[in-house]
């Protein structure tokens, strides 16, 4: 069964530090007004909604979203791990990760707060040490995805920046692990055989909103 693991972009949506940002959606052509077709203009930041952080987000010599080949976004050995986290808690370790895992999904249940101030400003986060641990021990792991607005806890943003750098550093041990933030991971999630993450391919930008489909 196919499922979406990403949220649609909406006019009002939560982002890091704010639960109420507005996507500019302007209809340029309207059939009801005599135009031959419908045309919309969209304006939003590339880290809004479900999105993928690439190394260029923090490193000038890091890869951008357009630097990855199409096959990179096809994950054939995903693994889901559920953890319980409190407000502002920093996750420092994970256990029982399969050696062949190429996409690690971290399910926290925080999606129940999406659209509230808690989701955007009280979120848990990941530690830099966890990034280094995963890079050191799981060479097949190319990305992690989680149902948090960011891997950076908003109440500990300095540590969050260091965590991003630990995961994304193009010159670190092993290879960078990309970050998929603000994912849709419902509590009744089923096991997935494969997952495809489809970023919006735009030249020059560091990272991109994405549509994620499970197979």
N, C-alpha and C positions, 0 to 999 in steps of 0.2 A: 504494500500500500504506500502511495506517495503522500508525503506530508510537508507542509511548510514549517521550517524552523526559524523563520525570520518574520519580523513585523512589517506590515506595509507602512510606507511613509504616509503620514496624515497631516492635516492642517495644523493641529496642535499635538505636540509630542514631548516626551521627556528627554532631556539630555543631561550630560554631566553638570551638576551644580544647579540645575533648574528643571522643574517639572512642567513648564508651560512656555515652550518656545513656539513660534509661529512660522510654518513653512509658507513662503509666498507662492500662492497658486492663482495665477491670473488667466482667465479665459480670453484668448485673443480673437478667436472666431467662434461664432455661435450659430448653429443651424436655425434656431428659433428666431434669430434676428435677420435672417436672410442670407447668411453665409453658406457656402457650399459644403462646408465640413466643420468639424470641431478641432480647435488647436488650443493648447495650453502652454503657458510659460511657468517653469518651476525655478525657484531659487531657494537653496538650502545649503548648509555646510556639509562637508564630506564625512564628518564624524557624527552625523545625526542618524538615529534609527539603528537598526542592525547593520554593523559595518565591520570591515576588516582593517586592522592596523598593520601596515607594512613597515619595514625597517626605516624607510625615509621619513616616517613620522617623527623620529627623534635623531636621525643620523643623516648628514648630508651625503655620505657615500653609500647609504643604504638603498635597497631596491624599492622602486615604486610599484604600484599595482600593475602597471603595464609591462613590467620587467619579467613577469612570471608566465611560463607557457600554459596553454589551456589545460593540459593534463595535471598541472599542479593542483588545480581546484577540485579534482575528483579524489575523494578519500574512500579507500576501499576497506579500511580496517578501523572504523571509528569505535570508540569506547566511551560509555557513559559512567560517571562516578557521581554519586549523590553525597553531599556534605551539608551539615547544619551549621550556619554561621549567624552570629549576632551582629547588631549594628556596629559598624566600624571595625569588626574583627578582621585580622590579617591571617590569611591561610598560609602556613609555612611548609606544609608537607602533604603528600598524597601517597597512598599505598595501593598495592595490587594493580598496578598498571601493566598491561600486557606489553611485551617487548615489540610486538609488531604494530602497535597502535600508531596510526598516522594523524588522527584527529581525536583529541581528548575533550569530551564535553563534561563540564563541571556544573552540575545541577544543584542549586541552592534553595530553590523555592521562592526566591525573592521577586519573581514575576508577579506575585500576588500584590506587591506594592507598586507596580508600574503605574505611572500617572500621578503618584503622590510625592510629596516632598521627601519622604523616607527613601524612596527608590533612588532619587537623584542626589541626595546630600548626606544620607546616613549609611550608604552602601558598604558592605565588607569589601575587602580587596585581597590581592595576592602579594606575596613578599618577593623581593629580589632573589632571595635564597632559593625559593621554589623554581624560579626561572632557571637559575644555574643548575639546580639539581636535575631538572628535566632535560636540559641541554646536555648535561654530562652523561646521563644514564639511558636516554631513549633516543637513539640516533634516527629512528624512523618517524619520530613525532614532528610534523610540519606545522601544526596549528593547534591552538586550544580555543574552545568556545565556551561561553558561560552566560547565565541568565542574570547578569549584573550590568549596570549601566557602564561600568568600566572596571578594569582590574585594579584601578587606583581608588582606594577609599577616599572619599571627599574630605573626611576629617583628618586624613594623613597624606596630604597631596605630595609632600616631598618624597616620602617613601614610595608613593605611587609612581612618581616619575622615575625613580630608581628601578622599580619593578619593570616598567615599560622598557627601560634601557637594557635590563638584564635579559629579557626575552628577545629583544629586537636587535641587539648589537651585532652588526655584520662582521665584526672582528673578534667576537668572543669565542669561547670554547664551543666546538660543534658548529651548528648552523642556527640562524635565527628561527624562533618559533613565533609564527604570526598569531595575532590575537583577534578573535571574533567576539565583539562585545554587544550586549543588549540582544541576546538570542532568545528565541521562543523555545523554552524547554519545559513543557507542562509536566506536572507531577505524575500523570498517567502515561507517560512516555513509553513507547514500546522499543524494543531493541531494533537497531538499524543495521542492515547489511552494508549499505554504502550511503555516502552523503556527497552532494555536489554543492559547492559554494560558488555563486556566480556574481563576482563584483562588477560594479559599473566601471567599464574600461574607459578611462579618460586620461589623455596624455598630461603629464607634468604633475598631477596631484599625487600626494604621498600615499593615500589610503582611499577607501571607497565604500559607500553603502553597498549592500549585497543582498541577493535573494538566495536562500538556502533551502535545498530540497533533499528530503530523505527518500531512499529507495527501499 
